[in-house]
Amino acid sequence: MRENRRVVAAALACALLPGISFADGESDERLQSCCGARVHGYRNFTRQVLASCSRWVDVRYRESISIVNAEKLNACIAGGLRDSRAQLEAAVHGVRKKAAREALRSYQLSFESALAGVEPTHDEAAAAYDQRQSSLRHLLAHAWTRFELEES
């Protein structure tokens, strides 16, 4: 059941990312004035990498946790770190305020922690893994909100 919820959540996230719209044009203008296309592309990339790497970890609710393919998981994490750093540098150039650039770099650090945290620790319980993932994703969302506040 837990795995089904993950699949549905990932499918919804992928389906909704490109087509986000707002009821009034003013809200849409505020969002676009906040951040450029490179910044939004960077954030979408980090979300997709987390979802992609998470698929190599099999969590059976209240039972066990295992790595589906350790080699692919490690390659996914390494590639995500490398590519996100390159996209970060491109995104930073589109940010006007120094505080916002620092907040975006802070988001990168939170992303790197979340990405490294995808790999379960030795003999970690499924509930503990889920709690850790929830905490890491919360910190990542908080870092992005800080960036948005600094940029506005």
URJO-V709534 format. One record per backbone hydrogen bond with DSSP energy under -0.5 kcal/mol. CO is the residue of the C=O (numbers start at 0). NH is the residue of the N-H. E is the energy in kcal/mol with one decimal. If there is no record, write none. Layout:
CO|NH|E / CO|NH|E
This chain:
0|4|-1.9 / 1|5|-1.8 / 2|6|-2.3 / 3|7|-2.4 / 4|8|-2.6 / 5|9|-2.7 / 6|10|-2.4 / 7|11|-2.6 / 8|12|-2.5 / 9|13|-2.4 / 10|14|-2.2 / 11|15|-2.4 / 12|16|-1.7 / 13|17|-0.6 / 16|19|-0.8 / 23|27|-1.2 / 24|28|-2.2 / 25|29|-2.1 / 26|30|-2.0 / 27|31|-2.2 / 28|32|-2.5 / 29|33|-1.3 / 30|34|-1.5 / 35|39|-2.1 / 36|40|-2.6 / 37|41|-2.3 / 38|42|-2.3 / 39|43|-2.6 / 40|44|-2.3 / 41|45|-2.3 / 42|46|-2.1 / 43|47|-2.4 / 44|48|-2.5 / 45|49|-2.0 / 46|50|-2.1 / 47|51|-2.7 / 48|52|-2.9 / 49|53|-1.8 / 50|54|-0.8 / 51|54|-0.6 / 52|55|-1.5 / 53|56|-1.7 / 55|67|-2.9 / 55|68|-0.7 / 56|58|-0.7 / 57|59|-0.6 / 57|65|-2.5 / 58|60|-0.7 / 59|62|-2.9 / 59|63|-0.9 / 63|59|-3.1 / 65|57|-3.5 / 65|67|-0.6 / 68|72|-2.3 / 69|73|-2.6 / 70|74|-2.2 / 71|75|-2.4 / 72|76|-2.4 / 73|77|-2.5 / 74|78|-2.7 / 75|79|-2.4 / 76|80|-2.3 / 77|81|-2.3 / 78|82|-2.9 / 79|83|-2.2 / 80|84|-1.8 / 81|85|-1.5 / 82|86|-2.3 / 83|87|-2.5 / 84|88|-1.8 / 85|89|-1.5 / 86|90|-2.4 / 87|91|-2.9 / 88|92|-1.2 / 90|93|-1.3 / 91|94|-1.6 / 96|100|-2.0 / 97|101|-2.3 / 98|102|-2.1 / 99|103|-2.3 / 100|104|-2.1 / 101|105|-1.9 / 102|106|-2.1 / 103|107|-1.7 / 104|108|-1.7 / 105|109|-2.1 / 106|110|-2.7 / 107|111|-2.8 / 108|112|-2.0 / 109|113|-2.4 / 110|114|-3.0 / 111|115|-2.4 / 112|116|-1.8 / 114|117|-1.2 / 115|118|-0.9 / 120|123|-1.6 / 124|128|-2.4 / 125|129|-2.6 / 126|130|-2.2 / 127|131|-2.4 / 128|132|-2.7 / 129|133|-2.4 / 130|134|-2.2 / 131|135|-2.5 / 132|136|-2.5 / 133|137|-2.0 / 134|138|-2.3 / 135|139|-1.9 / 136|140|-2.4 / 137|141|-2.4 / 138|142|-2.2 / 139|143|-2.0 / 140|144|-2.2 / 141|145|-2.2 / 142|146|-1.9 / 143|147|-2.5 / 144|148|-2.3 / 145|149|-2.3 / 146|150|-2.4 / 147|151|-1.7
